[in-house]
Amino acid sequence: MTTPDFSLLETVRLRRPLVHCVSNIVSAGDCANLALAAGASPVMAQAPEEMEAIAAASDAAVLNTGTPDGEKFRACILCGRETAGRNRPVILDPVGVGASPWRLERVEALLESFTPALLRANLGEAQALLGEESQEKGVDSPAGGTFSQRAEAARLLARRRGTAVLLSGPEDAVTDGESLWKISGGSPRMTQVTGTGCMLSVLCGVFAAVEPDILRAAVTAAAFWRACARRAEEWSRGPGGFRAALLDAAGTLTAGDCAADARAERLG
């Protein structure tokens, strides 16, 4: 049975898996520091010419389509194909996929080239990938919708793409198209710091690097990130301190701490 498994924290800290992140210029540093804080070893390679070598050495890959250009999408295709071809997990974060027709076309090309183990998206991004009218404003999804709307979009996207989906919002929905998990809690301050969704995608890669059950990895990552947010709110006074406290929480919370804060519910 899938459930948050916070013992994975100790596994990550013992193994220090190598997680390859093709990130974006807005959140790359925070993503690398979060992976380090959680206990993983990040590599932030971007050049298409070294994708094969880096993928061969990595335990997981996290591909982020924020701040894209043609070379970045070429790197993502090469990395995704190589990593998935080695039966290692690929997490795809289609940041702002509905922001422009070009970005949507390039993300669609990624999904035709390989099947990610997990899509980590918000409601607007999911709607764009489903061919629906997206609520995106630039790269943001200002209208979180109801949980029922997010859950339905996540399930439909998972079924259509043949992959697991973590759809973020006021509560996260995690699904493989059939079973469904609702992850709640955390802190409203998450919306005051840019890149927290990107960082959640990296955490999914960190846990997937040591846990072959992608649903378990994603549910654990989502619950862990919300536990970090709750503690960070306690430890900080404003957005700057909150951002730093997120890293402190990721590096210091124990499995017991997380279990006490976890609010994960299986709905189906």
Disulfide bonds with the S-S distance in Angstrom:
none
